[in-house]
Amino acid sequence: MTNEELRARWHQLRGLAREFWGELTGDDVNFIGGQRELLVGKLEEKYGMSREEAEKQVEEFFNSVAGPEA
């Protein structure tokens, strides 16, 4: 999923993101606004994970909602 696709679909994906990462608040998903880098940073902050792990989880999330071809 490209950054443009993410931004375009973020309104639809926000609830799924909150289910996938239970620590994200409504304010967090509003702040992220469909920006991949902000999502990665928020995961690092909320979960104390490395950047690599956060990026891996974001990729897994995208694959789960859009399929691996997206």
MOVEN-V310226 format. One record per residue. N is the residue number from 1. SS is DSSP state (hx for helix, st for strand, lp for the rest). Layout:
BEGIN
N,SS
N,SS
END
This chain:
BEGIN
1,lp
2,lp
3,hx
4,hx
5,hx
6,hx
7,hx
8,hx
9,hx
10,hx
11,hx
12,hx
13,hx
14,hx
15,hx
16,hx
17,hx
18,hx
19,hx
20,hx
21,lp
22,lp
23,lp
24,lp
25,lp
26,hx
27,hx
28,hx
29,hx
30,hx
31,hx
32,hx
33,lp
34,lp
35,lp
36,hx
37,hx
38,hx
39,hx
40,hx
41,hx
42,hx
43,hx
44,hx
45,hx
46,hx
47,hx
48,lp
49,lp
50,lp
51,hx
52,hx
53,hx
54,hx
55,hx
56,hx
57,hx
58,hx
59,hx
60,hx
61,hx
62,hx
63,hx
64,hx
65,hx
66,hx
67,lp
68,lp
69,lp
70,lp
END
